[in-house]
Amino acid sequence: MIPRPNLVRETGGSFVLTEPAVSLDPGLPAEGYVLDVGADGVSVRGGSPAGIFYGTQTLRQLRDSGTVPGVHIEDAPRFGWRGVLLDVARHFMPVPDVLRFIDLAAFHKLNVLHLHLTDDQGWRIEIPGRPRLTSIGSRRPRTMLGARQHGLFDDRPHGGHYTDDDLRRIVAYAAERHVTVVPEIDMPGHMQAAIAAYPELGNGFTGGVRTSWGISPHVLNMQPATLDFCRQVLDHVCALFPSPLIGIGGDECPVGEWASWSDEPHTIQRRFTAEMAAHLATHGRRVLGWDEILAGGAPPDAVIAAWRGVAPIAVAAAAGHDVVACPDTSVYLDYRQSDDPGEPTPVGTLLTLADVYAFEPPPADRLLGAQANVWTEHMESARRVDYMAYPRLCAFAEVVWSAGRRDFAEFSDRLRPHLARLDALGVNYRPLSGPRPGDARPGAPGHPRNLEDRLAELHEMTADLRRV
């Protein structure tokens, strides 16, 4: 079973699967459950409806041609935040594919979908009174093929956006599976798509939606009307998403365009983040931001998604912030899975199945949990997302659910029959033997990175945090 339950006792025998008797048990942890299979039938007790749901997911995995083994399982998660980010801005994912992604995450007992809805390369959400965000901002005339160092493009238009009803459907579908959808509108950087739609939001830029990967230098200005725009966007996001946290990004924001606004342009983002946090507080919500917002001091109740290695995890916790661990060198699932030349668009540092399984979030007083991130610059389809996410997301799910010592060989033994379950669910996972001939993308070359070079780069990138 994946993730591995924390206590399993086989009681012997094999029994015809019957509809389980379910009940709430307030003595159990909220997401915990007890599953019993025996001659008297199948029962699932949960500390809440979520616990019952997770017990039934374990039962699904135990099933074998209509029979289940006799077993007693007591189980509860290691972390309360067991998340996965899905980037639908770089490559739009239609609603049915998002729902399927949620199904698979919930099957592995993940409970947070961090939905990255906007970026330089596309805006995916309707905002009342701002029609050009989707008529212009959701479309780009071409898409970069492979890593940006190669300068290759496919010259095919790409676009798409979600209606309000689409997003309500996604939120409701996730809630039925005890998954919280945390939306992210990245600001004040990563905003070129919005500025392409409404140039008055920018600092003189009059071009289109970004077609290349990397960081756009074009960021929001700080005019009162632009701040009002941001508040309007967040108002609508709060109306659609009941999540107590709302992501505002805050990462990778160049300050060059702000030089004429202030002698200290680096302080502008801190004030911007504080204003957006104060506005979200009027809705009873908290900010979720990437660890860059720690520089100069983040809003006191902000939750930090620590991605630039492991150092920001300790910095965020020491500064009194709740923190989610998602270091790129351990849980970025767009990174290459092997050195095999058949891997599609190999970028980033090497991140094998074993590497993900070995990830151990550093202990911190305010650690909520961890999440894996699926950035889709190089994932042009749901099948490609499958290939990059699975089975590495299986390994991650065990890291954040299962307590105690982990053994990769033992996990690998359990993974092989689990892959048959993924086959039955139609998941285009990466074979353990390596990429198939059809998995390669020779027309979209990558840019592999060396781990030591990346760690040195991260040390330099987080120098500002060592002064927090």
C-alpha positions, 0 to 999 in steps of 0.5 A: 500500500502507498503511502504505507500505513503506520500500523498494519497487522495481518489477521489472516484469510481472504474475504469477499469485498463488501460495502464497508460499515463506516463510522466516526470515532472522535477518539481518533486523529481528525485525518486518522482511521482504523480499517478492519477486514475479517469474517464479520465484514469490513469496517472503517472508523475515522476521526472525521469524514476525511479519516473515513475517506482515507480508510476507503482509499487504503481499502481500494488498494487492498482490493484484489479481484473482489477480495481483500485480505484479513487485516487490521490497520491503524493509521494517521498522517505525519503532516497536516499539509500534504500538498502538490502544486499544479501550474496551469499558467505555463500550459493550460490544463482543461477541467477534466484533466484537473479533476483527474489530477485531483483524483490521483492526488487524493488516492495517494492521500494528498490534501492540498492542491496549490493551483498556480493560475497566473504567470507571465505566460498566461492568465487563467481566471476571469475577473469581473470588469477585466475582460482583456485578462482572458481575451488577451492575457490567456493567449500567447502566439507561440511557445518556447520548446525546451530550455530557454538557452536554446531559443526554440519555439513551436509557433503554435498559439496556446491559450485557455482559461477557466470560467467561474463555474469551472473553478467552482466545479474544481473546488467542489470536486476537490472538497468531496475528496478532502483536498483544499484548493489553494489558489495563487495569483502571482504578484507583483512579478510574474505579471506580464500577461496581465500587463499585456492585457492592461498596459497601465498596470505596468511601467511602460511595457506595451508588448504581449504575453511572454512566449519564452520561459524565465523571469520577465523584467516587467512588473506591476507599478505601484499606482493606487489604481494598480493596487486597486486592481490587485485588491479586485482580483483578490476579492474575486478569488476569495469569492471562488475559493474558500481556502483560508490561504490565498497565494500571492506568489511574491517570487522572482520579482525584478526591481529594475522598473521600480528604480524611478519610484524609489531610492530603495526599490527593494522595499517596494515589494515588502510594502506591497505584500503588506497591503495585500495581506491586510486586504486579505485579512478583511476577508478572513484569509491569510497570505501564502507567499514564496520565501522571497517575501521574507526579505525585509520582513513578511506580514506576521501571519503570512505562511511561507512556501520555502522553495530555494533549498532548505535554508529558508525553512529554518529562517521562516520558522525562526521569524515566527511564520508557518512554513511549507517545505518545497525545496526545488532540489528535492520536490520539483517534479519538472526536474529530470529523472535520470541522465538517460538521453531519452528523458523529455526536456531534461532540466534542473538537477537530477531528481530520481525516485530514490531522491524524492523518497529520501527527502526529509523536511528539516524539523521546524517548530512551525512546519505545516508539512510539505508539497511537491511542485509540478511546474509545466513549462515542459509539460505540454499535456496531461500525459506528460504531467503523468510521466513527470509526476508518477511514480515520484509523487507516490514516493513523496506521498509516503514521505508526508504521510508515513511516520518512522524509518523509510527503506527504499528497497521495501518501498520499491517492492510495494511500488511494483504492484502499485504501478498495476493500480496506476495502469488500471487508472490510465496513468502514463507514469515513467517506467522504473526501467527508464524512458520509452522511445516515445517519451523523448522530446528531441525537438525540445532540448533541455538544460541539465544542472549540476547539484553542487552548482545549484546549491552554490547558486541557492546559497547566493540567492538566499543571502538576503534571508540570512539577514532576516 
